[in-house]
């Protein structure tokens, strides 16, 4: 059995796309076995977006 991690970005959640995204995932043949919503700390967000640290839009990501 293979597993896949999917992360829905905050802007998609704010726009109300969460259920549509989950539906598309399931329609593609994948089964969602667990959902969890997490609010990242600034430190965690900086680590997640590390590759964009020198880009001008970095602060907007955080």
mmCIF file of the C-alpha atoms, coordinates in Angstrom:
data_MODEL
# 
_entry.id   MODEL 
# 
loop_
_atom_site.group_PDB 
_atom_site.id 
_atom_site.type_symbol 
_atom_site.label_atom_id 
_atom_site.label_alt_id 
_atom_site.label_comp_id 
_atom_site.label_asym_id 
_atom_site.label_entity_id 
_atom_site.label_seq_id 
_atom_site.pdbx_PDB_ins_code 
_atom_site.Cartn_x 
_atom_site.Cartn_y 
_atom_site.Cartn_z 
_atom_site.occupancy 
_atom_site.B_iso_or_equiv 
_atom_site.pdbx_formal_charge 
_atom_site.auth_seq_id 
_atom_site.auth_comp_id 
_atom_site.auth_asym_id 
_atom_site.auth_atom_id 
_atom_site.pdbx_PDB_model_num 
ATOM 1  C CA . UNK A 1 1  ? 0.000   0.000  0.000  1.00 0.00 ? 1  UNK A CA 1 
ATOM 2  C CA . UNK A 1 2  ? 1.286   3.466  -0.873 1.00 0.00 ? 2  UNK A CA 1 
ATOM 3  C CA . UNK A 1 3  ? 0.463   6.618  1.045  1.00 0.00 ? 3  UNK A CA 1 
ATOM 4  C CA . UNK A 1 4  ? 0.382   10.224 -0.107 1.00 0.00 ? 4  UNK A CA 1 
ATOM 5  C CA . UNK A 1 5  ? 0.434   13.438 1.895  1.00 0.00 ? 5  UNK A CA 1 
ATOM 6  C CA . UNK A 1 6  ? -1.642  16.274 0.509  1.00 0.00 ? 6  UNK A CA 1 
ATOM 7  C CA . UNK A 1 7  ? -1.495  19.812 1.839  1.00 0.00 ? 7  UNK A CA 1 
ATOM 8  C CA . UNK A 1 8  ? -4.200  22.337 1.003  1.00 0.00 ? 8  UNK A CA 1 
ATOM 9  C CA . UNK A 1 9  ? -2.750  25.818 1.059  1.00 0.00 ? 9  UNK A CA 1 
ATOM 10 C CA . UNK A 1 10 ? -4.336  28.529 3.239  1.00 0.00 ? 10 UNK A CA 1 
ATOM 11 C CA . UNK A 1 11 ? -5.606  30.611 0.324  1.00 0.00 ? 11 UNK A CA 1 
ATOM 12 C CA . UNK A 1 12 ? -7.598  27.640 -1.006 1.00 0.00 ? 12 UNK A CA 1 
ATOM 13 C CA . UNK A 1 13 ? -9.106  27.072 2.439  1.00 0.00 ? 13 UNK A CA 1 
ATOM 14 C CA . UNK A 1 14 ? -10.023 30.762 2.746  1.00 0.00 ? 14 UNK A CA 1 
ATOM 15 C CA . UNK A 1 15 ? -11.728 30.629 -0.655 1.00 0.00 ? 15 UNK A CA 1 
ATOM 16 C CA . UNK A 1 16 ? -13.799 27.629 0.459  1.00 0.00 ? 16 UNK A CA 1 
ATOM 17 C CA . UNK A 1 17 ? -12.224 25.082 -1.901 1.00 0.00 ? 17 UNK A CA 1 
ATOM 18 C CA . UNK A 1 18 ? -11.479 22.409 0.704  1.00 0.00 ? 18 UNK A CA 1 
ATOM 19 C CA . UNK A 1 19 ? -14.405 20.090 -0.053 1.00 0.00 ? 19 UNK A CA 1 
ATOM 20 C CA . UNK A 1 20 ? -13.981 20.471 -3.816 1.00 0.00 ? 20 UNK A CA 1 
ATOM 21 C CA . UNK A 1 21 ? -10.303 19.560 -3.511 1.00 0.00 ? 21 UNK A CA 1 
ATOM 22 C CA . UNK A 1 22 ? -11.128 16.529 -1.356 1.00 0.00 ? 22 UNK A CA 1 
ATOM 23 C CA . UNK A 1 23 ? -13.778 15.438 -3.868 1.00 0.00 ? 23 UNK A CA 1 
ATOM 24 C CA . UNK A 1 24 ? -11.284 15.693 -6.726 1.00 0.00 ? 24 UNK A CA 1 
ATOM 25 C CA . UNK A 1 25 ? -8.755  13.663 -4.765 1.00 0.00 ? 25 UNK A CA 1 
ATOM 26 C CA . UNK A 1 26 ? -11.312 10.906 -4.192 1.00 0.00 ? 26 UNK A CA 1 
ATOM 27 C CA . UNK A 1 27 ? -12.539 11.029 -7.800 1.00 0.00 ? 27 UNK A CA 1 
ATOM 28 C CA . UNK A 1 28 ? -8.945  10.443 -8.909 1.00 0.00 ? 28 UNK A CA 1 
ATOM 29 C CA . UNK A 1 29 ? -9.073  7.075  -7.161 1.00 0.00 ? 29 UNK A CA 1 
ATOM 30 C CA . UNK A 1 30 ? -7.345  7.984  -3.922 1.00 0.00 ? 30 UNK A CA 1 
ATOM 31 C CA . UNK A 1 31 ? -8.956  7.350  -0.548 1.00 0.00 ? 31 UNK A CA 1 
ATOM 32 C CA . UNK A 1 32 ? -8.730  9.997  2.173  1.00 0.00 ? 32 UNK A CA 1 
ATOM 33 C CA . UNK A 1 33 ? -8.109  8.151  5.426  1.00 0.00 ? 33 UNK A CA 1 
ATOM 34 C CA . UNK A 1 34 ? -7.325  11.097 7.682  1.00 0.00 ? 34 UNK A CA 1 
ATOM 35 C CA . UNK A 1 35 ? -7.839  14.867 7.636  1.00 0.00 ? 35 UNK A CA 1 
ATOM 36 C CA . UNK A 1 36 ? -6.169  17.292 9.991  1.00 0.00 ? 36 UNK A CA 1 
ATOM 37 C CA . UNK A 1 37 ? -6.055  21.063 9.998  1.00 0.00 ? 37 UNK A CA 1 
ATOM 38 C CA . UNK A 1 38 ? -2.892  22.590 11.437 1.00 0.00 ? 38 UNK A CA 1 
ATOM 39 C CA . UNK A 1 39 ? -1.962  26.203 12.080 1.00 0.00 ? 39 UNK A CA 1 
ATOM 40 C CA . UNK A 1 40 ? 1.781   26.508 11.539 1.00 0.00 ? 40 UNK A CA 1 
ATOM 41 C CA . UNK A 1 41 ? 3.905   28.680 13.779 1.00 0.00 ? 41 UNK A CA 1 
ATOM 42 C CA . UNK A 1 42 ? 5.964   31.346 12.032 1.00 0.00 ? 42 UNK A CA 1 
ATOM 43 C CA . UNK A 1 43 ? 9.058   29.172 12.493 1.00 0.00 ? 43 UNK A CA 1 
ATOM 44 C CA . UNK A 1 44 ? 7.347   26.159 10.907 1.00 0.00 ? 44 UNK A CA 1 
ATOM 45 C CA . UNK A 1 45 ? 6.063   28.253 7.994  1.00 0.00 ? 45 UNK A CA 1 
ATOM 46 C CA . UNK A 1 46 ? 9.534   29.691 7.401  1.00 0.00 ? 46 UNK A CA 1 
ATOM 47 C CA . UNK A 1 47 ? 10.928  26.161 7.297  1.00 0.00 ? 47 UNK A CA 1 
ATOM 48 C CA . UNK A 1 48 ? 8.204   24.980 4.936  1.00 0.00 ? 48 UNK A CA 1 
ATOM 49 C CA . UNK A 1 49 ? 8.819   27.875 2.526  1.00 0.00 ? 49 UNK A CA 1 
ATOM 50 C CA . UNK A 1 50 ? 12.622  27.899 2.994  1.00 0.00 ? 50 UNK A CA 1 
ATOM 51 C CA . UNK A 1 51 ? 13.266  27.746 -0.757 1.00 0.00 ? 51 UNK A CA 1 
ATOM 52 C CA . UNK A 1 52 ? 11.486  31.102 -1.190 1.00 0.00 ? 52 UNK A CA 1 
ATOM 53 C CA . UNK A 1 53 ? 13.292  32.915 1.641  1.00 0.00 ? 53 UNK A CA 1 
ATOM 54 C CA . UNK A 1 54 ? 15.201  35.304 -0.657 1.00 0.00 ? 54 UNK A CA 1 
ATOM 55 C CA . UNK A 1 55 ? 12.229  36.058 -2.910 1.00 0.00 ? 55 UNK A CA 1 
ATOM 56 C CA . UNK A 1 56 ? 10.260  39.313 -2.559 1.00 0.00 ? 56 UNK A CA 1 
ATOM 57 C CA . UNK A 1 57 ? 6.952   37.533 -1.819 1.00 0.00 ? 57 UNK A CA 1 
ATOM 58 C CA . UNK A 1 58 ? 8.339   35.493 1.095  1.00 0.00 ? 58 UNK A CA 1 
ATOM 59 C CA . UNK A 1 59 ? 6.708   37.596 3.841  1.00 0.00 ? 59 UNK A CA 1 
ATOM 60 C CA . UNK A 1 60 ? 3.314   37.257 2.146  1.00 0.00 ? 60 UNK A CA 1 
ATOM 61 C CA . UNK A 1 61 ? 3.676   33.463 2.290  1.00 0.00 ? 61 UNK A CA 1 
ATOM 62 C CA . UNK A 1 62 ? 4.302   33.561 6.012  1.00 0.00 ? 62 UNK A CA 1 
# 
